[in-house]
Amino acid sequence: MTMADSDFPMDNGASCLPIPPDEEIRIVSELIKESELNLKEGNLYYVISNRWFSSWQKYARPCVGMLSNDEQSSNSEHANEVHSEIAARPGPIDNSDIISNENNCDDNNLDICRTLEEGTDYVLVPQKVWERLLEWYKGGPALPRKLISQGVGQKQHSVEVYPLTLKVTDARDNRKSTVKLSKKATISELYELVCKIKGVEQKKAHIWDYFNFSKNTLLTVSDQTLEDANLTMDQDILLEVSLDRDRSSHSGMDSVGNELALIPLEPPRSSVSIAGGPTMSNGHSTGSSFNLYHGTSASSSLISMDDKNDNVCRGERDGLAGLQNLGNTCFMNSALQCLVHTPPIVEYFLQDYGDDINTDNPLGMRGELALAFGDLLRKLWSSGQTAIPPRVFKGKLARFAPQFSGYNQHDSQELLAFLLDGLHEDLNRVKQKPYIEMKDSDGRPDEEVAYECWKNHMARNDSLIVDICQGQYKSTLVCPACDKVSITFDPFMYLSLPMPSTITRTMTVTVFHGDGSGLPMPFTVNVLKLGCCRDLCTALGTACCLKSDETLLLAKVYDHKIFRYLENPLEPLSSIKDEEHIVAYRLKKGPRKTKLEIMHRDNIRSGDRKLFGSPLVTYLVEDPQFGANIEASVHKILSPLRKAYSSTKSHDGKEDGFISAGSDEQSNISNTECESRTLTTVCSEQEGTSYGESSFKLFLTNESCLSYDPIEKDSLIKPSQHIRVFLDWTGSEHALYDASFLRDLPEVHKTGFAVKKTRQEAISLFSCLEAFLTDEPLGPDDMWYCPGCKEHRQATKKLDLWKLPEILVFHLKRFSYSRYLKNKLDTFVNFPIHNLDLTKYVKTEDGQSYVYDLYAISNHYGGLGGGHYTAYAKLADDNKWYHFDDSHVSPVTEAEIKSSAAYVLFYQRRSKAQMEGESQVHTGSHGQ
């Protein structure tokens, strides 16, 4: 028996049945689930170009857990559409678009282009999935990558897409080559690979950490990982080869026979220098020290020469040292420069803080993060203007926060949040945290509840960071169903301020008069993104000057019909998309018996009718209903559209004796005007039509609009709460009424020019703060469990500032993320440099003034997924500003520090002495 040729390949080559797309989905989905259940270090994953993978997904339909960003977006936009066309089967796997052209490694592993994003440029598939895809489609090349575990304590698994690349310089002939291996590889494995490539006996080889082309540390054969040895991407290492002598005789000698000063950085149970005394040439300090036990592999690491301060330029001003970029670490450098120029933090870490190190805190980093930060801060304040490579600090960061490992760009604010919290836990003076049961406010005075909450917080958290960086805000939740009020007082480390445009949305809705008393008019209003239809109605009511005896009925219009009415006031506005068309009908309050919905049809060919325009809605109060009642209501609701007769013809839009209601003269109406515009209805004798006598052709239809029965004046309409009719427009209707008001409904939000325009508009820091403090409904994914209703509710949340710290950090939320969309706002925020007075925003009545001065800024330039971070910081002793751009440091004027790149703002509160001093200065100048 012979089978016809098929486009589908054979499964395993063992079955004679073709594999259809849905079978490919089933096989791949099962293999993905299997791999997720068997995660372990060393598992292989394969990198596949998203360009090819997306084409396969379109052909085979998405499978569980394997959606690229492109396909996610496509599925989101077309989730409700029926796909009638099947995509073509893709060709062989093609990874050519992601392979780097600079594959100069001395092994067979291919490298991929740097700075690619997972889900956008490539996807990762388990080994078994790759093998199946390769079996079905062939192609390649294969790009295997290993799964590694990162972090201390709770391990996190991640695929090492970019293995560590090291540049090897052979000291014998200065030839350079490149090796690539995992950052989790050991120094022993590094020796083995380098010696194999160079054809050198391992016992004669000596490999140096050659960062910045300086012999920093001799790497000794051990199980220490390259990451713990602080080796970084693309750095140099130096290979030296002994000629005759045994390797063991050189373990403490350099290539010319000099003794090597190998200084332990963190030896087990050794004293670790903190601060307080001059650093000696051997790396030890005459200042105070304390015993610290390190039970990790880091205890065997050696201090790098880049941590020494041999190049201190005496006479240079301290605090002006840059930080070297180790590969996309500008985000880290920016955040660090802001912190190391925070006056109380500088003062603290330049003194002896050994007694505050908490090595037993399970929430901390055994004191290692605080030690690494303090060590880096001291170097930056004692190295003149010599740039410091923060390799040791980055190594610690990667161990305790694996999300910041590797060399991808990250968010400076996210690093700052981790670092402040990590420093707090490492310096927490509370060694044993007590268990404290929180009490409800139960109507008690705010002062009593706030004091109680802060006292409980301090019982578990007491550190420098709490002393200077933590404040307290009041959080009020109100249940929309039972009006239950819950008040709590919570600590904060910084304030993430929304840009007003990120918490609100602009919506355009066309308002129709259900009683025919005015022209339809589009209104554009601002509402909370997480708001509900009630909020939209409130905003529209204000904009259109809704009367006290009127109400608004919202509806979605699609294909010239009412798609559905938005009658639930609590329906979230997120259900309304920007590209949809929303209308609102102004209706009288009171008893409503029958809703009349009028749809318009135009004559396109003989006998053929096509819907056009927006439906009109009103209520009928008579009962029973006859055709005459319907006709009268149609006349009334259309009356504002009736053209007014003019006895003269002029050049300003008046033609054929009629004034078009759609002319510029009539349509140039601001949507803030509240006067109802009605046209005087003057009937032309030649029309032979008066109110109540209509040539309208009306047809009764059903909900599906598939049936229609003609309506006569004496027709008895079957009782119903909802009557739908077609109004057929003929030439006479078009001559008498201006149908332009029914056409071209605006979209809820039109992107384009308006968006570009708002980017140029400036907003103030105060408007961002007020947006942060505005009542806001919780999102559907953040429901609150109401103790009154015993159910989860979309409560309204209100924040108030209660207690402000000495150091106040504002994070401007320029980046917005959703499942399918990322965006950055480049809006210029006008922030005060001096005299930021927040006294009126603090709700506690303590009689204090809360006035702040700016001292540092973290800037972000460029777009998402990249860009560049820098910092501005002011030196307190000379009151001058400087720009810190990685290694480069330069002075700037105060006028230059304000820009649309400002991302995180650092303020210090003025002391009472400063406030009194300034008051005296003003008084003295006034007296003169």
N, C-alpha and C positions, 0 to 999 in steps of 0.2 A: 504494500500500500504506500503510495507516495503522497506527500503533503505539499500543499502550495507554499511557495516562499512567503515568509512572514517578516514584517519589520521588527518583530520582537526576538531578542536573543534567547538562547536556551539556558535554563537554570542548571548550573553545575556541569553542563555538557552531558549530564546523565539522563535528563528527561527530554522526551521528544515534544513536550508541550511548550508553546511560546509563553513568555512571561509578560502579561499585560501590566499596564501602569499600576493598577490597584494591588497587584501581587508584589510589585517592587516596594510599594508603600508598606505593605504588611511585613515583608521580610526586614526592611530597614528599621521600621519602628520597633520590632521585637529585638533586634540587635542593639538598638540604642537603650532600650529598657534594661537589657541584660548587662550592658556596660555600666549603667548607672548603679546597678546593684553590686557591682564588683570593682568599685573604685579602689585602686591601690597604687602606691608610688611605683613608677617604672612602666606603667601601662603606656602603650603607644597610641597616639592620635595622629591624624594626618590633616595637613592644611590643604584645603581645596579653594580655588578661586571662586569668589561669590558670583562672578559673571557666568561661569559654567553651572554652578550649583543652582542659581536662580532659574536658569533655563530648564534644568532637570525638574525642579519643583513645579514649574508651570506645566510641564508635561505629565509628571506623575502625581500632582497634587501634593500639598504639604503633608509631612508626616509628623508624628508626635515628637516634640522637642527639637525639631530640626528646621526652624524657620529662619531664613535670613531676614535682615531688616527690610530689604526691598520687597520680599514676598509678604512680610507682615503688613507693611503699609498697603500693599495691593489688596490683601485679604480684608483689611479693615475698611477700605473704601468700597469694596464690591461684595461685602458679606451677604447682602440681600439680593444680589443679581444672579440670574441663571446664566451659566456659561454654556453657550451653545457651540463654541468652537473648541476643539481639542488642540493644544499646542503641539508642534512638531517634536519628534523625538530628537534630543540633542545629539551632537556628534561626540567624538572621543573627548575624554577629560582633558581640559586645556588650562594649565597653570602658568602659561607663559607671561600673563600680564602681571603676576605678582612676584616673579622671580627677579632677584637683583642682578644687575649687569656686572656687579663688582664681586663676583664669587672667586676670590683669590685665596681661599683656604687651602691648606695642604692636606685635605682629606676629600672624601667624595660627597660630603653633605652640601646640598645646595642651600643658599641663604635666600630669604625673601626680602622684599623692599622694606625699609624701615618706616615706622610711623603708620603702618596699616592698622585699620580698625576691624576687630572681629565683628561679623554680622554685616559689615558694610563692604569690606574689601575681600574678606575670606571667611570661611567657616571651618570648624574643627569637627572631624568625624572619628569615631572609634576605629580601631584597626580592622575589626571584622566588617564594618560598614564599608571602609575603603576597599577591602579585598573584594567584596561583592560588586561595588561600583566599577572597580577595575576589570573584574571578570565580565561584566555586562557591556562596558563601554570602551575598555582599553584606554590608551592615552596616558597622560601624566605631565611631568615627571612626579615621582613620589616625593613627598615632603614630610617625613616622619618627625614627630616631636614627642618628648616624654612628659608624663604626668609627674609633677613633683609636689611635695608637701611643704608648706611654709608656716611660719609662726611658732610661738612658744606656748606650750599648754594645749590649747585647742587648735589642732592642725587644720589648715585649709589646703585643699587640693587645687592646683591650677596647671595648665599646660604651658610649658616653657617654650613659647613660640620663637623667642629670640634668645638662643643660647649665648653664653658669655663669649665674646670675641676678644682675644688677646694678641697683641703685636709683639712678636719675639725678635729681639736683636741678638745676633750671634756675635759675642765679643771677639771672636777669632778673626772675623773678616768684616764685621759690621753689616752683614747681610740681614735683611728683614724678611720675615715671613709671618703668617697669621695662623693661629690655631683657634678652634672653636669647640667648647665643651660646656657642660651644664655648670651653673653656678653652685650646684649641690655636689659637684665632683670634688674629690679630695686633692690635696697638694700632691699626694703620691700618684694619683692618676694624671695630674698635670706633668709631673716628671716623666712618667711612662710615655705619654703622648709626645712630648717635646723630644725626648731622647730617641724615640722610634723614628720621628720625622728627620731628625738631624743625624741619625746614625751614630749616637754617642752612648758610651757605657754609662749607665745610670750612676754608678759609684763615683764617676769622675765629673759629674755635672753639678753645677751650682746655679740655681735660678733665683734672681733678685726681683723684688717688686721695684720696677723702674719707672714709677709714676712721675710725670713731669721730667723725665730723663735724668732722674736722680736715684742713686742706689739707696732706697729707703730701708727695706727689710730683706734679709736673706730668708727665703722660703725653705723651711726644713721639711724633709719627707715625713708626712704625718697623715692622720685621718681628718685633720682640720679641713673644712670646706673652703672653697675659693671665696664664697660669700663672707664667711667669718673672717677670712684673711683680708677683707676689705678690698679685694680686687674688683675693679669696675669695668664696664663695657668700653672696649676699644683702647684700653690703657696699654702701656708698654711693660714688658718684662725682659730681663737681660739674662742670657745664657752664658755662663763662664765654664770652661772645661779645664780641669787639672791635667797636667801632662804626665807626671810620674807618681806624685804622692797619692796616698790613700785618701778617700773622701773624708774619713773620720778625722784625719789630721787637719782638715780644712774647715771643720764645722764652726770654728770660731775665728777663722782667718779670711781676709778678702783675697782678691786675685793677685795681689802683690805681696802677700805674706803678712799684712798688718792685722792685728787683732780686731775682731768685730765687736762693737758694743751692742749686744743684744739685750734690750731692756724689756722685761715683762710688763705688759700693760695692766693686766688684771690677774696676777698669779693667785692660786688658791690660798686663802687665809692670809694674804699679805696685806700690809697697810696701803691704802690708796690715798694719794694726796687730794685734798679738796681745794683749799685755798688758804690764804692768810700768811704765806711766807714766800720769799723769792725762790724761783725754780732754779735748781742747780743743774750743772751740765750733765749729771747722770740721770736726770729725770725725776729725782726725789725732791721733796719739799721740806723746808725747815719748819713749815707751819704745822698746824694740827692735822691729825689723820685719824682714821678709824679702821677697825677690822671689818672686812666684808668678804663673805664666802660666796664664791661663784661656782656652782655645780654644772656649768655648761661648757660646751666646746670653746666658747669664746675665751675661757680662762687661759688657754694655751696660746692665744694670739700674741703677736709682738707689736710693740708700738711702732708706728711708721714715722719715718723721718719728716714726712709732711706735717706731722703734729708738733714738730719742734719749732722754736722761734729763733733760729740762728740769724735770720735776716732782719731782725728788728732794727728799724731806722730810728736811732735815738733823736729826740727833738721833734719827731713827727707827732701830730695830734692823734690820740687814741680814738678808736671808734670809727675809723674811716677805712677799714679793711674790707675788701670785697670777698665774695665766695665764688670759687671756681664752679663752672657748670660741668657736672659729671655726665651729662647726656640727658637732656630734657628735665633737668632739676631746677630750672628757673623758678618754678612754683614753690619749691622748698626754700630756695635762697631768698625769695621775696618775703615769705612768712617769717623766716628766721631773722632777717634784718629788722623787721618791725619789732619782733620780740626782744632782740638784743639791744634795741635802742629804747626800750621801755624803762624809764629811770628807776622805779623800785625793783625791777627784776635785775637790772645791772648791779645795783647796790647790794642786793641779796647774794648773787652768785659770785661777786668779787670778794665776799667775806667767807667765813667758815660756816658752812651749812651742814656739816657732817652729822650733827645730832638729829637733824630733821629727816635724814634718809630712812625710809621705811622699806626694809627688805622682806618683810613678812606679809605685806598687803596682797591678798589674792587678786585684787583688782588692779594692782600696779605692775610695774616691770622690774621688780626686785631692786629698784633704785638705779638700774643701769641707764635708763633713759635720762633721768635727772643728771647723773654723772656725765654722760656724753654731752648733754646740752650745756652744762656748766663748764666743762672743759673747752667746748667750742667757743662759748661766750668769752672766756678768759683769753683765748688766743686772739679773737677778733678785737679785743680791747688792749692788746699788748704787742701787736705785730706791726704797728705803724700803718702803712698803706700796702703791705704785702698781702696779696689775695691768699685765702686759706682754702684748701680742698676739703670739704666736709665729709670725707670718706668714712671715718669711724662713726660719725653720727648717722649717716645714711645706712650703714650696716646695721646699727642698732634699730633704726626705724624699720628696716625691712624685716628684722626678726620679730618685732613686736606688732607691727602693722603691715602684714604681707600685701595689703592692697596698695601700698606705696613702693613695693619692691619693683625691680625691673627699671626700664628706662622710657616708659610712656609718660605723656604729660598728664598731670593731675590738677586738682583744684587747690589753690593756696588756702582757701577758707576751710576746706575739709581737713587739710593737714593741720591748720591752726587749731581747729576744734579738737583733734586727736591729741595734739601736743599739749595744749592747756590742761586737758583732762588727765593725760598721762603724767605730766609734771605734778599735778595736784595729788594723784594717788601715790606717786613715788615720794612725795614730801609730806604726806599726810601724817600729822602728829598723833592722830588717833590710831593706836596699835590694835585695839580690839573694839570693833564697831558694835555698839549695843543694838538690840532689836527694839524698835519703837513702833507702836501701833498708832497709826494716824487717826485723828478724830475728825468728825464732820463739824462744820462751822455751827450748825444748828441755831442760826439766828444770833450768835454771839457777836459782840463788836469786832469790827475789822482789826483794830489795834491789838486786841487780845489774841485773835486767831493768828495774825501775822507774826507776833512775837513768839507764840508757841511753835509755829512752823519753823522759824529761823533757829530757835533754840534746839529743836530736834535735829535740824540739818547740821548745826555746828557740833552736836554730840557725836556725829559720825564723820564729819568732814571739817578738818582744821589744818589749813596749810597757807603758804604764801599766796597761792593762786586764789584761795577763798578770801583772804584778807584784802586783796587789791582788785580782783577781777569779777567777783561774784556779786550780783544784785538779787533782787526779789521782785516778782510781779504778782499781781492779783489776777486770778483766772475765774471768770464767772460763766457758768453754763446754765442756760434756761431751756427747759423742755417745751417743745412747741405744742405738746398735747395737754399736759396737766399743769404747765407753768411752774414746775418744780425748779428751784434755784439751788445750784451747788457752787460754793465759793471755796477755792483753795489758794494758797500762797506758795509759789514754787520758786526755786533759785534759778538764775540764768548766768551763763558765762559770757555771752555776747548776744546782741539783738540782730536777728536776720530780718531786715526791713524789705518788704515787697516794694517794687516799683508800682506806682498806682495803676499802670496799664497791665500789670500781671495779675492783679486780683479783681480787676473790673473788665468788662467787655462792652464794646459799643454795639448797640442793637438798633436797627431801623425797622419800624413797624408802621404800616399804613392804617390810619384810623378812619373808619366809615361811620357816618351818622345813620343809625338804624331808623330814625324818624324822618329822614330827608330834610333835616334842618341846616345842613352845611355840606360843603364839598369834602371829598376824601382828601386826606393830607398825610404825607409821611412824616414821622417824628423820629429823631435819633436821640437815644438816651443812653446813659451809662448805668450799668447794673453790676452787682457782684457776680463773678463767674460761678460761684457756688450757691448763688441765690435760687429762688423759686419763682414760679409764675406770678405769685402775689407781689413780689418785688418789682417785676416788670410792669404789672398793672399800676402799681403805686407811682412808679417813675413816669409812665405814660399819662396817668391822670394829672400829674403836676404839669407835664409839658403841654397837654392839650386843654388845660383848665377845665377838667371834668367837674360837672356840677354835683352838688350834694345828693340830688335825686337821680343821678345817673350811675351806671356801672359799665365795665368793659368786659366783653366776651372775646377771648383770644382764639384764633384758629390758624391752622397750617393750610396753605393753599398749594395744591399740586395739580398740574395739568388742568388749570382753570376750574377745579372743583375743591370743595372743602375736604382735605385729606382726613383731618380729625379736629375736634374742638379741644382746647386746652382748658378744661373746666375745673381741674383739680388745682387749687391755689398752691399746694405744696409740691407740685411737680417740678423737679429740678430743671433749671435752664440749660443744663448740659444736654438735655434731650433735643434742644433746638440747635441745628447746625448753621454755620455762617452762610452757607449757600442756599438755605431754604427761604421761603417767602411766608412771612407772618402778617396777619391782619388783626385788627381789633375793631369790634363793633360797639359804638356808643348806644346804650339802650337804657330806657327808663326803668327804674326800680319798681317793684310791685308785683302783683300776681301775673304769672305768665302761663298762658294755656297752650298756645301753639307756636312753634318756631317755623317761620317761613324762610326758606332758602331759595334764592333766585339765581339761576345760572344762565349765562348768555350764549346764544348760538348765532353764528353768522352764515349767510348764504354764500358758499364758495363756488358751487356749480348748480345747475338746475336740479333741484331736489336734494342736494347734499348739504348737510349742515356741519359746522365745526365749532367747538367751544372756543370762546375767547374771553379775555378779561377776568376780573375777580368777581366771585359771587357776592351777592348782597344778602344781608340777613336782617330780619325784623321780627317782631312778635305780633300775632293776631289775638285780639281780645274778644272778638265776637264769637258766638257759638249758637247755632251751627254755622259752618263756613260754606259760602256759595262762591261761585266764580266771580261775581261782582265784588265781593270782599277782597279777593285776590287781586283783581285788576286795580282796585282803588289803592291797595297797599303798594303795588308796583308803581303806579303814577306818583304816589307820595315820595317813595324812596328815590325815584329818579329825578324828582323835580329840581334838585340843585344842578343837575347836568344839562338842564334845558337851556338852549341858546336864547339870548335876549335879542329881540328885533330892533334894528337901528334903521332910521329913515334916511341916513346918509352913509355914504361910503367914503372911508378915509384910508390913508396909507398905513395906519398903525394896526394892522391885524384885523381890520373890520372889512369883511368881504361878503358879498351877496346879501347885504342887509342884516347880517347876524354878527354878533361879537362872540368870538370863540372863547369859551371859558378856559381854554388851554393856552391862550396867547401869553406873551411875556408879561403883559400888563396885569393879567390875572394870576399867573402862576408864580410870580416873584413874591411869594409870601413866606416869610420866615416861619420856621416851625416853632418859634417861641411866641408868636402872636396868638393871643387867646380869643380874639374876636371871631365869631363864626362868620364865614364868608358865604353868603347866599346870593344867588342871582335872581333878579326880578324876572318873574315868569310873564312874558308878554306873548300872547298867542297870535300868531299870524292868521289873518282871515283866510288866506289862501290855503292854509293847512286844513281848515275845516275841522279842527280838533279842539275840543275844550276839555277841561278837567272832568274826569268821570266818563268821557267817551273816548274809547281807545281803539286803535287799529292793531293793538298788540295781539300777537299770536302766542298764547300760553299753553303749555302742555304739562300735565301732571306726570312725574316720573317716580321711580323707586330709588332705594339706597344705592343700587348698583348702576343706576342711570341707563339701564338697558331697555326699559319700556317707557312709552309716553302716550298719554291720552289727551286729546284736545280739551281745553277748558272753555266752556261757554258761560255767559253771565248767570244763567239760571242753573248751572251745574251744581249739584250738591256734592261737596267734598267729604269723603269719608273721614270721620273723626280720627285725629292722630296728633301726637305731640310734636311731630316733625313732618312738615310738608315741603317737598322739593318740586320746583317747577323749572321748566325751560322757558326762556324768553327769546323768541326768534326775532332777530333784528332784520328789518327790510330797509329799503332806501328811505322811506318816510321817517323811520326812527332815527336813522343816521343824520337826516337833515334837521330833525328837531332837537336831538340830544347829542352832546359831545361825549363820545365813547372813549376819548383819549384818557379820561380820568380812571377808566376801568382797566386800561392796558398797562403794561410795563411796570409791574410791581417791583419795587427795589428788593434786593437781597438783604438778609439780616445784617450782613457785614460784607462790604466789598473791599477786597484787598487791592493793593496797588498804590496809587498816588497818595492816598490818605495815610498809609503806613509810612511811606518815605517822609512825608511831611512831619509826622509826629516825632520822628527821630531827631529832628532839628530843634524841637521844643525842649526847653529846660524845665526841670522840676526842682523843688527845694528838698533838702534833707528833712525839713519839718513835714512836708507833704507825705514823704515816705513813712515817717514815724506815725503820722496820723492815720495813714492807711493800715499800719500795723496794729494800731489801737482801735480800729473800727470794728463794730459788731460784724461777725461773719458766721454764716451757717457752716457747720461741719460738712465735710464731703461724704458722699455715699459710702466710701470705704473707711470712714473714720467715725462711725456712729458711736454715740454715747449711751451707756446703759443707765436708764433713768431709774433711780431707786423708788420713785413714786409709781410709775407705770409698770415697772418690772419688765420693761422691753427696751430694745435698742432704738434710739431716736436720733434724728438729724438735728441735734440741738444747735442753738445759737451761742457762739462763744465770744466773749469780750475780755480783752486783756487791758490791764492798767499797770503802770509803773508804780511800785511801792517803795523800793529801796535801791538806790543807785550806787555802784562801786566807785573806787578812786580811778580805776582804769576802765573806760567804757569803750567797747568795740562794737562798731556798726558794720554789719555785712549787708551790702546792697545786692539783692537777689537779681542779678543780671541774667542768670542762666535759668531757663525754664525747660523742664523735661516732661515728656509724656511717653507713652509706650511707643509711639511712632514718630514723635516730632521733638526736635531739639531746637532751641532758639536762644540768641543772645541779644539783649537790649543795649544799644550804645547810647542811650539817652544821657545827656549831660545832667548831672545832679549838682546843684549849687549848694555846697556845704560851707559852714563858717570855719575859718581858721582860728579865730579868736572869739571868746565870749559866746560860746554855745550855751545858752541859758535854757535849761530844761526844768526849771523850778515849777512852772505851772503844770507840767505833765506828771509830777510826783504827787500821788494821792495822799500819802501820809502827811499829817500836819505836825512836822517836827520843827518848823520855823527856820530850817536851813536853806541856804542857796545852793543850787546845783548848776555851777557854771564851769564849762570845760574849755580847754585849748587843745587843738590838734597837734600831734607830734609825729605821726607816721601814717603812711598810706601804702597799701598793696595794690598795684595796678595790673590790669590785664589788657593787653592789646591783641587785636585779631579776633578770629571767630572761634567756633566750637571745635573740639578735637585737636587743638593746637594752640596757636597764638604764642604770646610771650608775656612773662611776668617780670615786673621790676618793682622797686620800692622807693619811696621818698621817706626820709627820716630827718628829724631835727636834732642836732647836738645841743643838749641843754646848756652846756657851759659857754658856748659861743653864740647861741641863739640863731644859728644858721642852718639852712636846709641843704641836703645833699641827695643826689640821685644814685641809687645802688642798682646797677645793671650787671648782675653776676659779678665778674672780676673788676669791672670798671666802676669807679666812683668819681663823681664830679659834683661841684657846687651848683645849686640852682637858686633862682630867686623865689620868693614867696608867691609871686604872681604866676609862676610856671607850674605850680603843683596842682592846680585845679584843671582837671580834664575829664573827658567822658570815659577815660580808662580807669578811674577810681573804682576800686572793688571792695576793699576792706579799709575802714577808717578807724584810727586809734586816737582816743581822746584821754587827757588826764584832767582830773578835777582840780580846780584851783583850791589852794588851802586857805584857811581863814586869814593867815598872815598876808597872803597875796591879795585877797579881797580887801583887807583893811588898808594895805599899802596903796592899792589902786584908788581906793576911796579917798585917801589922804592926798594923793596926787591931784585928783580931780578937784578936791576942795581947795587945795593950794592954788591951782591954776585959776579957779573961779575967783578966789580972793584977789589975785593980781589983776 
